[in-house]
Amino acid sequence: MPKEQIYTVIQKFQLYITIVLMEKIFKQEVMQWVIEVMDLFYQSNKLKPKKERVPDSEFYNDSLNNDVDLRKQAEIFYKEWNFTK
């Protein structure tokens, strides 16, 4: 996938994350999948030649990193995950 397309997809994911956090419509399971898909893009991006990569900074989301208590969210996720087993 060309750099420009990856950039566009990542921006859409970033916008989604920011909106759901700002509007307080955060759904743990959906957010987990969004982050996992973004991680796949991040990992594949790292395999590309440097000139063809999207900058790492594009994968960073201020809203997610500053506004979400990741420890609390991880606890919720693990409780839900263990419940479904």
N, CA, C and O atoms as a Maestro MAE file, in Angstrom:
{
 s_m_m2io_version
 :::
 2.0.0
}

f_m_ct {
 s_m_title
 :::
 protein
 m_atom[340] {
  # First column is atom index #
  i_m_mmod_type
  r_m_x_coord
  r_m_y_coord
  r_m_z_coord
  i_m_residue_number
  s_m_chain_name
  s_m_pdb_residue_name
  s_m_pdb_atom_name
  i_m_atomic_number
  :::
  1 25 0.853 -1.170 0.000 1 A "MET " " N  " 7
  2 3 0.000 0.000 0.000 1 A "MET " " CA " 6
  3 2 0.902 1.236 0.000 1 A "MET " " C  " 6
  4 15 1.839 1.320 0.794 1 A "MET " " O  " 8
  5 25 0.627 2.178 -0.871 2 A "PRO " " N  " 7
  6 3 1.450 3.389 -0.919 2 A "PRO " " CA " 6
  7 2 1.341 4.220 0.369 2 A "PRO " " C  " 6
  8 15 0.346 4.171 1.093 2 A "PRO " " O  " 8
  9 25 2.387 4.965 0.609 3 A "LYS " " N  " 7
  10 3 2.491 5.809 1.797 3 A "LYS " " CA " 6
  11 2 1.270 6.710 1.969 3 A "LYS " " C  " 6
  12 15 0.756 6.849 3.080 3 A "LYS " " O  " 8
  13 25 0.810 7.309 0.904 4 A "GLU " " N  " 7
  14 3 -0.321 8.237 0.967 4 A "GLU " " CA " 6
  15 2 -1.595 7.534 1.423 4 A "GLU " " C  " 6
  16 15 -2.380 8.097 2.186 4 A "GLU " " O  " 8
  17 25 -1.798 6.316 0.961 5 A "GLN " " N  " 7
  18 3 -2.983 5.565 1.373 5 A "GLN " " CA " 6
  19 2 -2.898 5.161 2.844 5 A "GLN " " C  " 6
  20 15 -3.887 5.245 3.571 5 A "GLN " " O  " 8
  21 25 -1.739 4.732 3.272 6 A "ILE " " N  " 7
  22 3 -1.559 4.380 4.687 6 A "ILE " " CA " 6
  23 2 -1.823 5.606 5.550 6 A "ILE " " C  " 6
  24 15 -2.517 5.525 6.564 6 A "ILE " " O  " 8
  25 25 -1.272 6.726 5.148 7 A "TYR " " N  " 7
  26 3 -1.474 7.972 5.889 7 A "TYR " " CA " 6
  27 2 -2.966 8.295 6.011 7 A "TYR " " C  " 6
  28 15 -3.434 8.666 7.088 7 A "TYR " " O  " 8
  29 25 -3.706 8.157 4.923 8 A "THR " " N  " 7
  30 3 -5.143 8.449 4.927 8 A "THR " " CA " 6
  31 2 -5.894 7.511 5.873 8 A "THR " " C  " 6
  32 15 -6.757 7.956 6.630 8 A "THR " " O  " 8
  33 25 -5.577 6.245 5.834 9 A "VAL " " N  " 7
  34 3 -6.241 5.276 6.709 9 A "VAL " " CA " 6
  35 2 -5.926 5.586 8.173 9 A "VAL " " C  " 6
  36 15 -6.825 5.581 9.014 9 A "VAL " " O  " 8
  37 25 -4.669 5.853 8.477 10 A "ILE " " N  " 7
  38 3 -4.270 6.156 9.855 10 A "ILE " " CA " 6
  39 2 -4.976 7.425 10.340 10 A "ILE " " C  " 6
  40 15 -5.423 7.478 11.486 10 A "ILE " " O  " 8
  41 25 -5.080 8.422 9.502 11 A "GLN " " N  " 7
  42 3 -5.767 9.653 9.889 11 A "GLN " " CA " 6
  43 2 -7.239 9.390 10.208 11 A "GLN " " C  " 6
  44 15 -7.784 9.991 11.134 11 A "GLN " " O  " 8
  45 25 -7.878 8.514 9.466 12 A "LYS " " N  " 7
  46 3 -9.282 8.176 9.741 12 A "LYS " " CA " 6
  47 2 -9.412 7.460 11.084 12 A "LYS " " C  " 6
  48 15 -10.333 7.736 11.852 12 A "LYS " " O  " 8
  49 25 -8.501 6.556 11.361 13 A "PHE " " N  " 7
  50 3 -8.513 5.885 12.659 13 A "PHE " " CA " 6
  51 2 -8.258 6.892 13.785 13 A "PHE " " C  " 6
  52 15 -8.919 6.851 14.823 13 A "PHE " " O  " 8
  53 25 -7.318 7.775 13.577 14 A "GLN " " N  " 7
  54 3 -7.000 8.779 14.594 14 A "GLN " " CA " 6
  55 2 -8.209 9.684 14.854 14 A "GLN " " C  " 6
  56 15 -8.511 10.010 16.002 14 A "GLN " " O  " 8
  57 25 -8.876 10.075 13.811 15 A "LEU " " N  " 7
  58 3 -10.056 10.911 13.961 15 A "LEU " " CA " 6
  59 2 -11.152 10.168 14.725 15 A "LEU " " C  " 6
  60 15 -11.800 10.736 15.604 15 A "LEU " " O  " 8
  61 25 -11.351 8.911 14.387 16 A "TYR " " N  " 7
  62 3 -12.330 8.093 15.095 16 A "TYR " " CA " 6
  63 2 -12.000 8.038 16.589 16 A "TYR " " C  " 6
  64 15 -12.875 8.264 17.425 16 A "TYR " " O  " 8
  65 25 -10.761 7.742 16.923 17 A "ILE " " N  " 7
  66 3 -10.349 7.655 18.326 17 A "ILE " " CA " 6
  67 2 -10.621 8.966 19.048 17 A "ILE " " C  " 6
  68 15 -11.192 8.976 20.138 17 A "ILE " " O  " 8
  69 25 -10.215 10.058 18.444 18 A "THR " " N  " 7
  70 3 -10.395 11.366 19.074 18 A "THR " " CA " 6
  71 2 -11.869 11.684 19.288 18 A "THR " " C  " 6
  72 15 -12.251 12.159 20.357 18 A "THR " " O  " 8
  73 25 -12.689 11.431 18.294 19 A "ILE " " N  " 7
  74 3 -14.117 11.739 18.409 19 A "ILE " " CA " 6
  75 2 -14.784 10.900 19.494 19 A "ILE " " C  " 6
  76 15 -15.516 11.441 20.324 19 A "ILE " " O  " 8
  77 25 -14.547 9.593 19.504 20 A "VAL " " N  " 7
  78 3 -15.221 8.762 20.507 20 A "VAL " " CA " 6
  79 2 -14.772 9.124 21.921 20 A "VAL " " C  " 6
  80 15 -15.552 9.018 22.867 20 A "VAL " " O  " 8
  81 25 -13.525 9.546 22.064 21 A "LEU " " N  " 7
  82 3 -13.058 9.958 23.392 21 A "LEU " " CA " 6
  83 2 -13.649 11.300 23.793 21 A "LEU " " C  " 6
  84 15 -14.072 11.472 24.936 21 A "LEU " " O  " 8
  85 25 -13.683 12.236 22.883 22 A "MET " " N  " 7
  86 3 -14.224 13.562 23.189 22 A "MET " " CA " 6
  87 2 -15.727 13.515 23.460 22 A "MET " " C  " 6
  88 15 -16.227 14.227 24.332 22 A "MET " " O  " 8
  89 25 -16.438 12.683 22.719 23 A "GLU " " N  " 7
  90 3 -17.891 12.584 22.870 23 A "GLU " " CA " 6
  91 2 -18.298 11.585 23.956 23 A "GLU " " C  " 6
  92 15 -19.483 11.392 24.227 23 A "GLU " " O  " 8
  93 25 -17.295 10.958 24.569 24 A "LYS " " N  " 7
  94 3 -17.537 9.985 25.645 24 A "LYS " " CA " 6
  95 2 -18.421 8.821 25.181 24 A "LYS " " C  " 6
  96 15 -19.319 8.381 25.899 24 A "LYS " " O  " 8
  97 25 -18.149 8.337 23.973 25 A "ILE " " N  " 7
  98 3 -18.867 7.171 23.452 25 A "ILE " " CA " 6
  99 2 -17.879 6.018 23.255 25 A "ILE " " C  " 6
  100 15 -17.996 5.226 22.320 25 A "ILE " " O  " 8
  101 25 -16.924 5.951 24.145 26 A "PHE " " N  " 7
  102 3 -15.843 4.979 24.138 26 A "PHE " " CA " 6
  103 2 -16.389 3.576 24.390 26 A "PHE " " C  " 6
  104 15 -17.050 3.337 25.400 26 A "PHE " " O  " 8
  105 25 -16.118 2.665 23.489 27 A "LYS " " N  " 7
  106 3 -16.466 1.254 23.648 27 A "LYS " " CA " 6
  107 2 -15.167 0.452 23.669 27 A "LYS " " C  " 6
  108 15 -14.410 0.449 22.699 27 A "LYS " " O  " 8
  109 25 -14.924 -0.220 24.779 28 A "GLN " " N  " 7
  110 3 -13.666 -0.936 24.989 28 A "GLN " " CA " 6
  111 2 -13.325 -1.878 23.841 28 A "GLN " " C  " 6
  112 15 -12.216 -1.832 23.309 28 A "GLN " " O  " 8
  113 25 -14.262 -2.723 23.459 29 A "GLU " " N  " 7
  114 3 -13.983 -3.733 22.439 29 A "GLU " " CA " 6
  115 2 -13.664 -3.097 21.082 29 A "GLU " " C  " 6
  116 15 -12.730 -3.514 20.397 29 A "GLU " " O  " 8
  117 25 -14.435 -2.102 20.709 30 A "VAL " " N  " 7
  118 3 -14.207 -1.435 19.421 30 A "VAL " " CA " 6
  119 2 -12.855 -0.731 19.433 30 A "VAL " " C  " 6
  120 15 -12.092 -0.817 18.471 30 A "VAL " " O  " 8
  121 25 -12.567 -0.040 20.523 31 A "MET " " N  " 7
  122 3 -11.282 0.667 20.616 31 A "MET " " CA " 6
  123 2 -10.116 -0.314 20.549 31 A "MET " " C  " 6
  124 15 -9.095 -0.033 19.920 31 A "MET " " O  " 8
  125 25 -10.270 -1.445 21.188 32 A "GLN " " N  " 7
  126 3 -9.216 -2.456 21.143 32 A "GLN " " CA " 6
  127 2 -8.942 -2.880 19.704 32 A "GLN " " C  " 6
  128 15 -7.785 -2.995 19.298 32 A "GLN " " O  " 8
  129 25 -10.003 -3.113 18.934 33 A "TRP " " N  " 7
  130 3 -9.821 -3.538 17.536 33 A "TRP " " CA " 6
  131 2 -9.189 -2.437 16.694 33 A "TRP " " C  " 6
  132 15 -8.341 -2.711 15.844 33 A "TRP " " O  " 8
  133 25 -9.597 -1.203 16.926 34 A "VAL " " N  " 7
  134 3 -9.017 -0.080 16.181 34 A "VAL " " CA " 6
  135 2 -7.519 0.004 16.465 34 A "VAL " " C  " 6
  136 15 -6.713 0.167 15.549 34 A "VAL " " O  " 8
  137 25 -7.159 -0.109 17.727 35 A "ILE " " N  " 7
  138 3 -5.741 -0.029 18.101 35 A "ILE " " CA " 6
  139 2 -4.960 -1.203 17.527 35 A "ILE " " C  " 6
  140 15 -3.825 -1.034 17.083 35 A "ILE " " O  " 8
  141 25 -5.553 -2.381 17.533 36 A "GLU " " N  " 7
  142 3 -4.859 -3.549 16.973 36 A "GLU " " CA " 6
  143 2 -4.648 -3.404 15.467 36 A "GLU " " C  " 6
  144 15 -3.591 -3.767 14.951 36 A "GLU " " O  " 8
  145 25 -5.633 -2.883 14.771 37 A "VAL " " N  " 7
  146 3 -5.476 -2.675 13.323 37 A "VAL " " CA " 6
  147 2 -4.419 -1.613 13.062 37 A "VAL " " C  " 6
  148 15 -3.590 -1.754 12.163 37 A "VAL " " O  " 8
  149 25 -4.454 -0.540 13.863 38 A "MET " " N  " 7
  150 3 -3.416 0.496 13.707 38 A "MET " " CA " 6
  151 2 -2.030 -0.085 13.970 38 A "MET " " C  " 6
  152 15 -1.059 0.289 13.312 38 A "MET " " O  " 8
  153 25 -1.944 -0.992 14.927 39 A "ASP " " N  " 7
  154 3 -0.655 -1.622 15.210 39 A "ASP " " CA " 6
  155 2 -0.167 -2.444 14.017 39 A "ASP " " C  " 6
  156 15 1.029 -2.474 13.729 39 A "ASP " " O  " 8
  157 25 -1.081 -3.100 13.334 40 A "LEU " " N  " 7
  158 3 -0.697 -3.836 12.123 40 A "LEU " " CA " 6
  159 2 -0.125 -2.891 11.066 40 A "LEU " " C  " 6
  160 15 0.884 -3.192 10.428 40 A "LEU " " O  " 8
  161 25 -0.783 -1.751 10.892 41 A "PHE " " N  " 7
  162 3 -0.268 -0.753 9.955 41 A "PHE " " CA " 6
  163 2 1.100 -0.242 10.418 41 A "PHE " " C  " 6
  164 15 2.008 -0.057 9.607 41 A "PHE " " O  " 8
  165 25 1.237 -0.020 11.716 42 A "TYR " " N  " 7
  166 3 2.509 0.463 12.261 42 A "TYR " " CA " 6
  167 2 3.624 -0.554 11.997 42 A "TYR " " C  " 6
  168 15 4.706 -0.194 11.533 42 A "TYR " " O  " 8
  169 25 3.351 -1.814 12.296 43 A "GLN " " N  " 7
  170 3 4.366 -2.863 12.097 43 A "GLN " " CA " 6
  171 2 4.723 -3.011 10.616 43 A "GLN " " C  " 6
  172 15 5.897 -3.154 10.277 43 A "GLN " " O  " 8
  173 25 3.734 -2.978 9.745 44 A "SER " " N  " 7
  174 3 4.029 -3.090 8.308 44 A "SER " " CA " 6
  175 2 4.769 -1.849 7.810 44 A "SER " " C  " 6
  176 15 5.623 -1.940 6.928 44 A "SER " " O  " 8
  177 25 4.441 -0.702 8.374 45 A "ASN " " N  " 7
  178 3 5.123 0.545 8.016 45 A "ASN " " CA " 6
  179 2 6.611 0.458 8.342 45 A "ASN " " C  " 6
  180 15 7.448 0.949 7.584 45 A "ASN " " O  " 8
  181 25 6.936 -0.166 9.467 46 A "LYS " " N  " 7
  182 3 8.340 -0.300 9.884 46 A "LYS " " CA " 6
  183 2 9.156 -1.164 8.913 46 A "LYS " " C  " 6
  184 15 10.379 -1.038 8.841 46 A "LYS " " O  " 8
  185 25 8.483 -2.025 8.181 47 A "LEU " " N  " 7
  186 3 9.174 -2.910 7.247 47 A "LEU " " CA " 6
  187 2 9.503 -2.239 5.907 47 A "LEU " " C  " 6
  188 15 10.278 -2.766 5.109 47 A "LEU " " O  " 8
  189 25 8.913 -1.093 5.682 48 A "LYS " " N  " 7
  190 3 9.124 -0.391 4.415 48 A "LYS " " CA " 6
  191 2 10.454 0.365 4.426 48 A "LYS " " C  " 6
  192 15 10.984 0.688 5.489 48 A "LYS " " O  " 8
  193 25 10.983 0.639 3.246 49 A "PRO " " N  " 7
  194 3 12.174 1.506 3.181 49 A "PRO " " CA " 6
  195 2 11.832 2.878 3.784 49 A "PRO " " C  " 6
  196 15 10.698 3.345 3.684 49 A "PRO " " O  " 8
  197 25 12.804 3.495 4.391 50 A "LYS " " N  " 7
  198 3 12.582 4.744 5.124 50 A "LYS " " CA " 6
  199 2 11.828 5.816 4.319 50 A "LYS " " C  " 6
  200 15 10.964 6.504 4.861 50 A "LYS " " O  " 8
  201 25 12.149 5.954 3.055 51 A "LYS " " N  " 7
  202 3 11.502 6.980 2.215 51 A "LYS " " CA " 6
  203 2 10.014 6.704 1.998 51 A "LYS " " C  " 6
  204 15 9.248 7.621 1.702 51 A "LYS " " O  " 8
  205 25 9.612 5.455 2.144 52 A "GLU " " N  " 7
  206 3 8.226 5.067 1.887 52 A "GLU " " CA " 6
  207 2 7.390 4.964 3.158 52 A "GLU " " C  " 6
  208 15 6.218 4.595 3.096 52 A "GLU " " O  " 8
  209 25 7.971 5.283 4.295 53 A "ARG " " N  " 7
  210 3 7.271 5.159 5.575 53 A "ARG " " CA " 6
  211 2 6.464 6.399 5.936 53 A "ARG " " C  " 6
  212 15 6.808 7.528 5.587 53 A "ARG " " O  " 8
  213 25 5.383 6.137 6.645 54 A "VAL " " N  " 7
  214 3 4.631 7.203 7.303 54 A "VAL " " CA " 6
  215 2 5.399 7.492 8.594 54 A "VAL " " C  " 6
  216 15 5.822 6.551 9.265 54 A "VAL " " O  " 8
  217 25 5.593 8.754 8.963 55 A "PRO " " N  " 7
  218 3 6.323 9.049 10.199 55 A "PRO " " CA " 6
  219 2 5.661 8.397 11.420 55 A "PRO " " C  " 6
  220 15 4.434 8.362 11.519 55 A "PRO " " O  " 8
  221 25 6.466 7.891 12.332 56 A "ASP " " N  " 7
  222 3 5.955 7.251 13.540 56 A "ASP " " CA " 6
  223 2 4.994 8.155 14.307 56 A "ASP " " C  " 6
  224 15 4.044 7.675 14.926 56 A "ASP " " O  " 8
  225 25 5.239 9.438 14.267 57 A "SER " " N  " 7
  226 3 4.401 10.385 15.005 57 A "SER " " CA " 6
  227 2 2.939 10.341 14.571 57 A "SER " " C  " 6
  228 15 2.055 10.720 15.340 57 A "SER " " O  " 8
  229 25 2.675 9.883 13.351 58 A "GLU " " N  " 7
  230 3 1.299 9.796 12.864 58 A "GLU " " CA " 6
  231 2 0.496 8.714 13.584 58 A "GLU " " C  " 6
  232 15 -0.733 8.708 13.526 58 A "GLU " " O  " 8
  233 25 1.182 7.813 14.253 59 A "PHE " " N  " 7
  234 3 0.513 6.730 14.973 59 A "PHE " " CA " 6
  235 2 0.237 7.096 16.431 59 A "PHE " " C  " 6
  236 15 -0.358 6.307 17.164 59 A "PHE " " O  " 8
  237 25 0.657 8.268 16.847 60 A "TYR " " N  " 7
  238 3 0.478 8.734 18.223 60 A "TYR " " CA " 6
  239 2 -0.809 9.547 18.304 60 A "TYR " " C  " 6
  240 15 -1.056 10.410 17.462 60 A "TYR " " O  " 8
  241 25 -1.622 9.272 19.309 61 A "ASN " " N  " 7
  242 3 -2.880 10.006 19.467 61 A "ASN " " CA " 6
  243 2 -2.901 10.666 20.841 61 A "ASN " " C  " 6
  244 15 -2.959 9.981 21.863 61 A "ASN " " O  " 8
  245 25 -2.855 12.001 20.864 62 A "ASP " " N  " 7
  246 3 -2.838 12.747 22.124 62 A "ASP " " CA " 6
  247 2 -4.056 12.447 22.989 62 A "ASP " " C  " 6
  248 15 -3.931 12.283 24.202 62 A "ASP " " O  " 8
  249 25 -5.212 12.375 22.382 63 A "SER " " N  " 7
  250 3 -6.433 12.118 23.150 63 A "SER " " CA " 6
  251 2 -6.361 10.775 23.861 63 A "SER " " C  " 6
  252 15 -6.707 10.666 25.037 63 A "SER " " O  " 8
  253 25 -5.922 9.783 23.159 64 A "LEU " " N  " 7
  254 3 -5.828 8.448 23.750 64 A "LEU " " CA " 6
  255 2 -4.773 8.415 24.850 64 A "LEU " " C  " 6
  256 15 -5.002 7.860 25.924 64 A "LEU " " O  " 8
  257 25 -3.635 9.005 24.578 65 A "ASN " " N  " 7
  258 3 -2.533 8.941 25.537 65 A "ASN " " CA " 6
  259 2 -2.709 9.863 26.732 65 A "ASN " " C  " 6
  260 15 -2.167 9.588 27.802 65 A "ASN " " O  " 8
  261 25 -3.455 10.951 26.576 66 A "ASN " " N  " 7
  262 3 -3.609 11.910 27.665 66 A "ASN " " CA " 6
  263 2 -4.929 11.788 28.414 66 A "ASN " " C  " 6
  264 15 -4.985 12.072 29.611 66 A "ASN " " O  " 8
  265 25 -5.991 11.371 27.735 67 A "ASP " " N  " 7
  266 3 -7.324 11.413 28.330 67 A "ASP " " CA " 6
  267 2 -7.836 10.074 28.846 67 A "ASP " " C  " 6
  268 15 -8.835 10.032 29.565 67 A "ASP " " O  " 8
  269 25 -7.178 8.997 28.496 68 A "VAL " " N  " 7
  270 3 -7.663 7.680 28.893 68 A "VAL " " CA " 6
  271 2 -6.727 7.092 29.949 68 A "VAL " " C  " 6
  272 15 -5.506 7.076 29.792 68 A "VAL " " O  " 8
  273 25 -7.339 6.615 31.019 69 A "ASP " " N  " 7
  274 3 -6.578 5.916 32.049 69 A "ASP " " CA " 6
  275 2 -6.376 4.486 31.539 69 A "ASP " " C  " 6
  276 15 -7.232 3.621 31.726 69 A "ASP " " O  " 8
  277 25 -5.246 4.258 30.902 70 A "LEU " " N  " 7
  278 3 -5.009 2.970 30.252 70 A "LEU " " CA " 6
  279 2 -4.959 1.821 31.249 70 A "LEU " " C  " 6
  280 15 -5.345 0.701 30.916 70 A "LEU " " O  " 8
  281 25 -4.496 2.078 32.456 71 A "ARG " " N  " 7
  282 3 -4.465 1.026 33.482 71 A "ARG " " CA " 6
  283 2 -5.899 0.588 33.803 71 A "ARG " " C  " 6
  284 15 -6.191 -0.606 33.873 71 A "ARG " " O  " 8
  285 25 -6.782 1.562 33.996 72 A "LYS " " N  " 7
  286 3 -8.187 1.254 34.288 72 A "LYS " " CA " 6
  287 2 -8.820 0.517 33.114 72 A "LYS " " C  " 6
  288 15 -9.538 -0.463 33.312 72 A "LYS " " O  " 8
  289 25 -8.560 0.983 31.891 73 A "GLN " " N  " 7
  290 3 -9.125 0.333 30.716 73 A "GLN " " CA " 6
  291 2 -8.595 -1.092 30.555 73 A "GLN " " C  " 6
  292 15 -9.333 -1.985 30.139 73 A "GLN " " O  " 8
  293 25 -7.335 -1.306 30.878 74 A "ALA " " N  " 7
  294 3 -6.760 -2.652 30.800 74 A "ALA " " CA " 6
  295 2 -7.440 -3.575 31.803 74 A "ALA " " C  " 6
  296 15 -7.735 -4.728 31.488 74 A "ALA " " O  " 8
  297 25 -7.689 -3.071 33.011 75 A "GLU " " N  " 7
  298 3 -8.383 -3.876 34.021 75 A "GLU " " CA " 6
  299 2 -9.777 -4.268 33.540 75 A "GLU " " C  " 6
  300 15 -10.189 -5.417 33.695 75 A "GLU " " O  " 8
  301 25 -10.495 -3.321 32.960 76 A "ILE " " N  " 7
  302 3 -11.832 -3.601 32.428 76 A "ILE " " CA " 6
  303 2 -11.752 -4.645 31.325 76 A "ILE " " C  " 6
  304 15 -12.548 -5.584 31.285 76 A "ILE " " O  " 8
  305 25 -10.784 -4.474 30.428 77 A "PHE " " N  " 7
  306 3 -10.625 -5.413 29.320 77 A "PHE " " CA " 6
  307 2 -10.363 -6.830 29.842 77 A "PHE " " C  " 6
  308 15 -10.991 -7.786 29.388 77 A "PHE " " O  " 8
  309 25 -9.441 -6.963 30.789 78 A "TYR " " N  " 7
  310 3 -9.104 -8.296 31.295 78 A "TYR " " CA " 6
  311 2 -10.270 -8.921 32.043 78 A "TYR " " C  " 6
  312 15 -10.470 -10.133 31.961 78 A "TYR " " O  " 8
  313 25 -11.036 -8.133 32.762 79 A "LYS " " N  " 7
  314 3 -12.226 -8.668 33.434 79 A "LYS " " CA " 6
  315 2 -13.236 -9.165 32.400 79 A "LYS " " C  " 6
  316 15 -13.793 -10.254 32.537 79 A "LYS " " O  " 8
  317 25 -13.466 -8.357 31.367 80 A "GLU " " N  " 7
  318 3 -14.416 -8.776 30.319 80 A "GLU " " CA " 6
  319 2 -13.888 -9.988 29.566 80 A "GLU " " C  " 6
  320 15 -14.649 -10.897 29.235 80 A "GLU " " O  " 8
  321 25 -12.601 -10.005 29.299 81 A "TRP " " N  " 7
  322 3 -12.000 -11.106 28.559 81 A "TRP " " CA " 6
  323 2 -12.084 -12.404 29.354 81 A "TRP " " C  " 6
  324 15 -12.414 -13.451 28.796 81 A "TRP " " O  " 8
  325 25 -11.789 -12.345 30.654 82 A "ASN " " N  " 7
  326 3 -11.873 -13.535 31.508 82 A "ASN " " CA " 6
  327 2 -13.306 -14.012 31.662 82 A "ASN " " C  " 6
  328 15 -13.558 -15.211 31.787 82 A "ASN " " O  " 8
  329 25 -14.245 -13.073 31.654 83 A "PHE " " N  " 7
  330 3 -15.659 -13.417 31.777 83 A "PHE " " CA " 6
  331 2 -16.137 -14.221 30.578 83 A "PHE " " C  " 6
  332 15 -16.980 -15.106 30.723 83 A "PHE " " O  " 8
  333 25 -15.614 -13.927 29.407 84 A "THR " " N  " 7
  334 3 -16.066 -14.611 28.186 84 A "THR " " CA " 6
  335 2 -15.439 -15.981 28.022 84 A "THR " " C  " 6
  336 15 -15.864 -16.747 27.158 84 A "THR " " O  " 8
  337 25 -14.449 -16.308 28.818 85 A "LYS " " N  " 7
  338 3 -13.790 -17.620 28.694 85 A "LYS " " CA " 6
  339 2 -14.649 -18.718 29.269 85 A "LYS " " C  " 6
  340 15 -14.255 -19.884 29.252 85 A "LYS " " O  " 8
  :::
 }
 m_bond[339] {
  # First column is bond index #
  i_m_from
  i_m_to
  i_m_order
  :::
  1 1 2 1
  2 2 3 1
  3 3 4 2
  4 3 5 1
  5 5 6 1
  6 6 7 1
  7 7 8 2
  8 7 9 1
  9 9 10 1
  10 10 11 1
  11 11 12 2
  12 11 13 1
  13 13 14 1
  14 14 15 1
  15 15 16 2
  16 15 17 1
  17 17 18 1
  18 18 19 1
  19 19 20 2
  20 19 21 1
  21 21 22 1
  22 22 23 1
  23 23 24 2
  24 23 25 1
  25 25 26 1
  26 26 27 1
  27 27 28 2
  28 27 29 1
  29 29 30 1
  30 30 31 1
  31 31 32 2
  32 31 33 1
  33 33 34 1
  34 34 35 1
  35 35 36 2
  36 35 37 1
  37 37 38 1
  38 38 39 1
  39 39 40 2
  40 39 41 1
  41 41 42 1
  42 42 43 1
  43 43 44 2
  44 43 45 1
  45 45 46 1
  46 46 47 1
  47 47 48 2
  48 47 49 1
  49 49 50 1
  50 50 51 1
  51 51 52 2
  52 51 53 1
  53 53 54 1
  54 54 55 1
  55 55 56 2
  56 55 57 1
  57 57 58 1
  58 58 59 1
  59 59 60 2
  60 59 61 1
  61 61 62 1
  62 62 63 1
  63 63 64 2
  64 63 65 1
  65 65 66 1
  66 66 67 1
  67 67 68 2
  68 67 69 1
  69 69 70 1
  70 70 71 1
  71 71 72 2
  72 71 73 1
  73 73 74 1
  74 74 75 1
  75 75 76 2
  76 75 77 1
  77 77 78 1
  78 78 79 1
  79 79 80 2
  80 79 81 1
  81 81 82 1
  82 82 83 1
  83 83 84 2
  84 83 85 1
  85 85 86 1
  86 86 87 1
  87 87 88 2
  88 87 89 1
  89 89 90 1
  90 90 91 1
  91 91 92 2
  92 91 93 1
  93 93 94 1
  94 94 95 1
  95 95 96 2
  96 95 97 1
  97 97 98 1
  98 98 99 1
  99 99 100 2
  100 99 101 1
  101 101 102 1
  102 102 103 1
  103 103 104 2
  104 103 105 1
  105 105 106 1
  106 106 107 1
  107 107 108 2
  108 107 109 1
  109 109 110 1
  110 110 111 1
  111 111 112 2
  112 111 113 1
  113 113 114 1
  114 114 115 1
  115 115 116 2
  116 115 117 1
  117 117 118 1
  118 118 119 1
  119 119 120 2
  120 119 121 1
  121 121 122 1
  122 122 123 1
  123 123 124 2
  124 123 125 1
  125 125 126 1
  126 126 127 1
  127 127 128 2
  128 127 129 1
  129 129 130 1
  130 130 131 1
  131 131 132 2
  132 131 133 1
  133 133 134 1
  134 134 135 1
  135 135 136 2
  136 135 137 1
  137 137 138 1
  138 138 139 1
  139 139 140 2
  140 139 141 1
  141 141 142 1
  142 142 143 1
  143 143 144 2
  144 143 145 1
  145 145 146 1
  146 146 147 1
  147 147 148 2
  148 147 149 1
  149 149 150 1
  150 150 151 1
  151 151 152 2
  152 151 153 1
  153 153 154 1
  154 154 155 1
  155 155 156 2
  156 155 157 1
  157 157 158 1
  158 158 159 1
  159 159 160 2
  160 159 161 1
  161 161 162 1
  162 162 163 1
  163 163 164 2
  164 163 165 1
  165 165 166 1
  166 166 167 1
  167 167 168 2
  168 167 169 1
  169 169 170 1
  170 170 171 1
  171 171 172 2
  172 171 173 1
  173 173 174 1
  174 174 175 1
  175 175 176 2
  176 175 177 1
  177 177 178 1
  178 178 179 1
  179 179 180 2
  180 179 181 1
  181 181 182 1
  182 182 183 1
  183 183 184 2
  184 183 185 1
  185 185 186 1
  186 186 187 1
  187 187 188 2
  188 187 189 1
  189 189 190 1
  190 190 191 1
  191 191 192 2
  192 191 193 1
  193 193 194 1
  194 194 195 1
  195 195 196 2
  196 195 197 1
  197 197 198 1
  198 198 199 1
  199 199 200 2
  200 199 201 1
  201 201 202 1
  202 202 203 1
  203 203 204 2
  204 203 205 1
  205 205 206 1
  206 206 207 1
  207 207 208 2
  208 207 209 1
  209 209 210 1
  210 210 211 1
  211 211 212 2
  212 211 213 1
  213 213 214 1
  214 214 215 1
  215 215 216 2
  216 215 217 1
  217 217 218 1
  218 218 219 1
  219 219 220 2
  220 219 221 1
  221 221 222 1
  222 222 223 1
  223 223 224 2
  224 223 225 1
  225 225 226 1
  226 226 227 1
  227 227 228 2
  228 227 229 1
  229 229 230 1
  230 230 231 1
  231 231 232 2
  232 231 233 1
  233 233 234 1
  234 234 235 1
  235 235 236 2
  236 235 237 1
  237 237 238 1
  238 238 239 1
  239 239 240 2
  240 239 241 1
  241 241 242 1
  242 242 243 1
  243 243 244 2
  244 243 245 1
  245 245 246 1
  246 246 247 1
  247 247 248 2
  248 247 249 1
  249 249 250 1
  250 250 251 1
  251 251 252 2
  252 251 253 1
  253 253 254 1
  254 254 255 1
  255 255 256 2
  256 255 257 1
  257 257 258 1
  258 258 259 1
  259 259 260 2
  260 259 261 1
  261 261 262 1
  262 262 263 1
  263 263 264 2
  264 263 265 1
  265 265 266 1
  266 266 267 1
  267 267 268 2
  268 267 269 1
  269 269 270 1
  270 270 271 1
  271 271 272 2
  272 271 273 1
  273 273 274 1
  274 274 275 1
  275 275 276 2
  276 275 277 1
  277 277 278 1
  278 278 279 1
  279 279 280 2
  280 279 281 1
  281 281 282 1
  282 282 283 1
  283 283 284 2
  284 283 285 1
  285 285 286 1
  286 286 287 1
  287 287 288 2
  288 287 289 1
  289 289 290 1
  290 290 291 1
  291 291 292 2
  292 291 293 1
  293 293 294 1
  294 294 295 1
  295 295 296 2
  296 295 297 1
  297 297 298 1
  298 298 299 1
  299 299 300 2
  300 299 301 1
  301 301 302 1
  302 302 303 1
  303 303 304 2
  304 303 305 1
  305 305 306 1
  306 306 307 1
  307 307 308 2
  308 307 309 1
  309 309 310 1
  310 310 311 1
  311 311 312 2
  312 311 313 1
  313 313 314 1
  314 314 315 1
  315 315 316 2
  316 315 317 1
  317 317 318 1
  318 318 319 1
  319 319 320 2
  320 319 321 1
  321 321 322 1
  322 322 323 1
  323 323 324 2
  324 323 325 1
  325 325 326 1
  326 326 327 1
  327 327 328 2
  328 327 329 1
  329 329 330 1
  330 330 331 1
  331 331 332 2
  332 331 333 1
  333 333 334 1
  334 334 335 1
  335 335 336 2
  336 335 337 1
  337 337 338 1
  338 338 339 1
  339 339 340 2
  :::
 }
}
